[in-house]
Amino acid sequence: MPSFSTESRPIVVLVVFPDAKLLDITGPMQVFSDAKICGGEDYEIVLASAEGGTQLMDTGVALLTEPLERLRGRALHTLLISGGWGARAASQDSKLLQETVLLADQAARIGSVCTGAFVLAAGGLLDGRRAVTHWYSCDDLASQHPSVTVEPDRMFVKDGDVWTSAGVTAGIDMALAMVAEDSGRKVAVRLAQTLVMYMLRSGGQSQFSSALLSQTNDASGRFDALHTWIGDNLARDLRVDRLAEQVGMSERNFTRVYRKTTGRTPAKTIELFRVAAARDLLEDTSLPVATIAHRTGFEDDERLRRAMQRILGVSPSEYRKRFGIEKD
């Protein structure tokens, strides 16, 4: 893919189609649009579709687009495919695929938000590459496109000049990372602050927080109150008998029902919550690892290290190097 010229405004093309998810488009669009006010690039943003004209999004909002063929021959900076309910149908649209493949050759960088990965994959643009999509569709992407290495537990994946992201808000994270690549991390952090983003998340972070994972697995909500209590009391003694007492059940019955409901043992849930809390402190503070281990309920930093290696595959110090807010 060609590099873009700094003599003109970098062109960002957002490819849309009927029933695309509006936030998959407007989220990254807002990031690129606001980059200039934070000292970054002054991007030219183009909404495009296979036929051009008005395209109706999943929310009922209509967007006016340019035909993709009008962009032929232009030096594009970023070509980004939106996702949403319409992405599967879009991946079968021969004209959309043809134009996407042609424009990919003109772009310095291509990417997708959420299920937009199916469009890239259908065009052969993910062959031999690592990629991610919304967690709900990762198995489908892997089975339908075996030449793609799907990494389901990622916010976004950058493989060379090809980027893919998980669902919805992960597209905003990916766009911020693109701005960081173009203009530096300080600009991206400032931009995240103007958008009132909690933090600048890196692609290697999981699509799931431990709390979200607990809510997903416990669809009945039976143990929601317990999970909240666990999160507020990580430094306390959280043996099974204490948890059972908290929910008013016998230890034996609690252990059996909890595992049946969530698919995990209580001990595993506690470990997940403690590692998630440790991750937050490693990302947002400069506290010593030993202090973080104590605050999150691990008896010492070695136990924290073993837990993070087991769950995340990295040590606390390595995690901080990758994702700490002070990283440049």
Secondary structure, 3 states (H helix, E strand, C coil): CCCCCCCCCCEEEEECCCCCCHHHHHHHHHHHHHHHHHCCCCCEEEEEECCCEEEECCCCCEEEEEEHHHHCCCCEEEEEECCCCCHHHHCCCHHHHHHHHHHHCCEEEEEECHHHHHHHHHCCCCCCCEECCCHHHHHHHHHHCCCCEECCCCCEEEECCEEEECCCHHHHHHHHHHHHHHHCHHHHHHHHHHCCCCCCCCCCCCCCCHHHHHHHHCCCCCCHHHHHHHHHCCCCCCCHHHHHHHHCCCHHHHHHHHHHHHCCCHHHHHHHHHHHHHHHHHHHCCCCHHHHHHHCCCCCHHHHHHHHHHHCCCCHHHHHHHHCCCCC
